[in-house]
Amino acid sequence: MTQVGVNGYGTIGKRVADAVAAQPDMDLVGVAKTRPNFEAETAARKGYPLYAAIPERMDQFAEAGLDLAGEVEDLVADSDVVVDCTPSGIGAENRSLYAEHDTPAIFQGGEDADVAEVSFNARANFEDAVGANSARVVSCNTTGLSRILAPLDETYGVEKARVTLVRRGGDPGQTGRGPIDDILPDPVTIPSHHGPDVNTIFPDLDIDTLGMKVPATLMHTHSVNVTLESSPDADEVRDLFADETRLFLIPSGADIDGSGKLKEFAHDAGRPRGDLWENCIWSESLTVEDRDLYLFQAIHQESDVVPENVDAVRALRGDDDAAESRATTEESMGIGIDY
């Protein structure tokens, strides 16, 4: 059993901890928190050992009635792999701690690519991370784009990709984020950071990305145009995507016209926290004109990278069977929507 520690128990960390705990070949050593807030109480209620990310605050946990298993250095020492789910920039600061204990580490997409030996997507480049000492799971948007670009490139070849990303202003719990009653080019320069991030997975891909930020919290939406090297029809692409377990083709008869209904659908389906681990592609948007493929997809920014983190653990531990890892992750988490 691989012993996995999760450093950071916020939006991503709490989801990763639940996913790790569900794996048949992993044990969750515990989770590290900076302060004794409601998320720390949630971890304790679930029976996850708590570690203090900031040792000077250990007394605060005791005052809040929360028992600690130790400090973050103990968590790292006791883990075979650490998944760093701390806020952007903190992961890079933690890199020396992991190196000191010779503990392989997984970082999140908010870090610069050079934080780790390899940028990682389970569908596109699992093998590149096998046996590495560190990997960076790319951002939610890059994860979503990689999941569609990999099968398209393998099957038809990709000449160029153009993507406009309509991005949520903040997660539901990020009350200090904006914009409020505004629509912002983000950034106003081209490309947005997403294209170069995709190139950390597909170095030779010709891709342009533009970003816009809107006053919403639920999901991101992508307008995708991919020029292929061959000319399939739309039904062929639908069949290709239907075989991809981390893609959900929203049927036209589902009456799901936006992210609000998608989240309602996830709650009705019994998904924990209303999570959608899959790309959600509107089937009727999928159009092919000559060699140009067009589609709309929605990406749940709080959850789509979670299964990628689980697969990255196996890759760093030297498991070179990508398909088997993805299948185990998906079965244990309940990934895949059979509408």
Residue pairs with C-beta under 8 A, 6 or more apart in sequence:
1 25
1 26
1 27
2 25
2 26
2 27
2 80
2 81
2 313
2 314
2 317
3 26
3 27
3 29
3 78
3 79
3 80
3 81
4 20
4 26
4 27
4 28
4 29
4 79
4 80
4 81
4 82
4 83
4 313
5 28
5 29
5 30
5 31
5 32
5 51
5 75
5 76
5 78
5 79
5 81
5 82
5 83
6 13
6 16
6 17
6 20
6 28
6 30
6 31
6 32
6 82
6 83
6 85
7 13
7 31
7 32
7 53
7 72
7 75
7 76
7 82
7 83
7 84
7 85
7 86
7 94
8 31
8 32
8 33
8 53
8 84
8 85
8 86
8 87
8 90
9 17
9 31
9 32
9 33
9 39
9 40
9 43
9 48
9 85
10 39
10 85
10 87
11 171
11 173
11 302
12 85
12 108
12 302
12 305
12 306
12 309
13 31
13 83
13 85
13 86
14 31
14 39
14 42
14 43
15 273
15 275
15 302
15 303
15 306
16 83
16 85
16 306
16 309
16 310
17 28
17 31
17 43
17 48
18 46
18 272
19 306
19 307
19 309
19 310
19 329
19 332
19 333
20 26
20 28
20 83
20 310
20 313
21 28
21 46
21 48
22 332
22 333
23 310
23 328
23 329
23 332
24 328
24 332
25 314
25 328
26 310
26 313
28 48
29 49
29 75
29 78
29 79
30 48
30 49
30 50
30 51
30 69
30 75
30 78
31 43
31 48
31 49
31 50
31 51
31 75
32 50
32 51
32 52
32 53
32 72
32 75
33 39
33 40
33 43
33 50
33 51
33 52
33 53
34 53
34 54
34 57
35 54
35 57
35 60
36 60
36 61
36 63
36 64
36 66
40 50
40 61
40 64
40 66
41 64
41 66
43 50
44 50
44 66
44 67
49 69
50 61
50 66
50 67
50 68
50 69
51 68
51 69
51 70
51 71
51 72
51 74
51 75
52 58
52 61
52 68
52 70
52 71
52 72
53 71
53 72
53 86
55 71
55 72
55 73
58 68
58 71
61 67
61 68
62 68
69 75
72 97
73 97
73 101
75 82
76 82
76 97
76 98
76 101
76 103
77 101
77 103
79 103
80 103
80 104
80 317
81 103
81 104
81 105
81 106
81 313
81 316
81 317
82 98
82 103
82 104
82 105
82 106
83 105
83 106
83 309
83 312
83 313
84 90
84 91
84 94
84 98
84 105
84 106
84 107
84 108
85 108
86 94
87 110
88 108
88 110
88 111
89 110
89 111
91 107
91 108
91 110
91 111
91 115
92 107
92 111
92 112
92 115
94 105
95 105
95 107
95 115
95 134
98 104
98 105
98 134
104 132
104 133
104 134
104 316
104 317
105 116
105 133
105 134
106 116
106 120
106 134
106 135
106 136
106 137
106 309
106 312
106 313
106 316
107 115
107 116
107 134
107 135
107 136
107 137
108 136
108 137
108 139
108 305
109 136
109 137
109 138
109 139
109 140
109 142
109 143
109 197
109 305
110 139
111 136
113 119
113 136
113 197
113 200
115 134
115 136
116 132
116 134
116 135
116 136
117 129
117 132
117 133
117 134
117 135
118 125
118 128
118 129
118 132
118 134
118 135
118 136
119 125
119 135
119 136
119 138
119 197
119 200
119 201
120 126
120 128
120 129
120 135
120 136
120 137
120 138
120 201
120 308
120 311
120 312
120 315
121 137
121 138
121 142
121 143
121 146
121 147
121 150
121 201
121 308
122 307
122 308
122 311
122 312
122 322
122 325
122 326
122 329
123 146
123 147
123 150
123 151
123 244
123 246
123 326
124 146
124 147
124 149
124 150
124 201
124 202
125 201
126 311
126 315
126 322
126 325
126 326
127 315
127 320
127 322
129 135
129 312
129 315
129 316
130 315
130 316
130 318
130 319
130 320
131 315
131 316
131 318
132 315
132 316
133 316
134 316
135 312
135 315
135 316
137 143
137 305
137 308
137 309
137 312
138 146
138 197
138 198
138 200
138 201
138 305
138 308
139 194
139 197
139 305
140 220
140 299
140 300
140 301
140 302
140 304
140 305
141 165
141 167
141 194
141 197
141 220
141 222
141 299
141 301
142 194
142 197
142 198
142 200
142 201
143 299
143 304
143 305
143 308
144 220
144 222
144 279
144 297
144 299
144 304
145 161
145 163
145 194
145 198
145 222
145 224
146 198
146 201
146 202
147 244
147 246
147 247
147 279
148 224
148 226
148 241
148 247
148 279
148 281
148 295
148 297
149 158
149 161
149 198
149 202
149 205
149 226
151 240
151 241
151 243
151 244
152 158
152 226
152 228
152 237
152 240
152 293
153 202
153 205
155 232
155 240
156 228
156 229
156 230
156 232
157 228
157 229
157 230
158 205
158 206
158 226
158 227
158 228
158 229
159 206
159 227
159 228
159 229
159 291
160 206
160 207
160 208
160 226
160 227
161 198
161 205
161 206
161 207
161 208
161 224
161 225
161 226
161 227
162 207
162 208
162 209
162 224
162 225
162 226
162 227
163 194
163 195
163 207
163 208
163 209
163 210
163 222
163 223
163 224
163 225
164 209
164 210
164 211
164 212
164 222
164 223
165 192
165 194
165 209
165 210
165 211
165 212
165 220
165 221
165 222
166 212
166 214
166 220
166 221
166 222
166 223
167 186
167 211
167 212
167 213
167 214
167 220
168 213
168 214
168 216
168 217
168 218
168 219
168 220
168 301
169 177
169 178
169 179
169 180
169 213
169 214
169 215
169 216
169 217
170 176
170 177
170 178
170 217
171 177
171 217
171 301
171 302
172 217
172 218
174 217
178 215
179 213
179 214
179 215
180 215
181 215
182 215
183 212
183 213
183 214
183 215
184 212
184 213
184 214
185 210
185 211
185 212
186 192
186 211
186 212
186 213
187 193
187 211
190 208
190 209
190 210
191 207
191 208
191 209
191 210
192 209
192 210
192 211
193 209
193 211
194 209
194 211
195 207
195 208
195 209
198 205
198 207
198 209
199 205
199 207
216 259
218 259
218 260
218 262
218 263
218 300
219 259
219 262
219 263
219 276
219 280
219 298
219 299
219 300
219 301
220 298
220 299
220 301
221 259
221 296
221 297
221 298
221 299
222 296
222 297
222 298
222 299
223 294
223 296
224 293
224 294
224 295
224 296
224 297
225 292
225 293
225 294
226 292
226 293
227 291
227 292
227 293
228 291
228 292
228 293
229 291
230 291
231 288
231 290
231 291
232 240
232 288
233 288
234 286
234 287
234 288
237 286
237 288
237 293
238 249
238 283
238 286
241 247
241 249
241 281
241 286
242 249
245 278
245 326
245 327
245 330
245 335
245 336
246 277
246 278
246 279
246 304
246 307
246 326
246 330
246 335
246 336
247 278
247 279
247 281
248 276
248 278
248 279
248 280
248 281
248 337
248 339
249 281
249 283
249 286
250 256
250 262
250 280
250 281
250 282
250 283
250 339
251 283
251 339
252 283
252 284
254 265
254 339
255 261
256 262
256 265
256 282
258 298
259 298
262 276
262 280
262 298
262 300
263 274
263 276
263 300
266 274
266 275
266 276
266 300
267 274
269 337
271 334
273 302
273 303
275 300
275 302
275 303
275 306
276 298
276 300
276 303
276 304
277 300
277 303
277 304
277 306
277 307
277 333
277 335
278 304
278 335
278 336
278 337
279 297
279 298
279 299
279 304
280 297
280 298
280 299
280 300
281 295
281 296
281 297
282 295
282 296
282 297
285 294
285 295
285 296
286 293
286 294
286 295
287 293
287 294
287 295
288 294
306 333
307 326
307 329
307 330
307 333
307 335
310 329
310 333
311 322
311 325
311 326
311 329
314 325
315 322
315 325
319 325
329 335
330 336
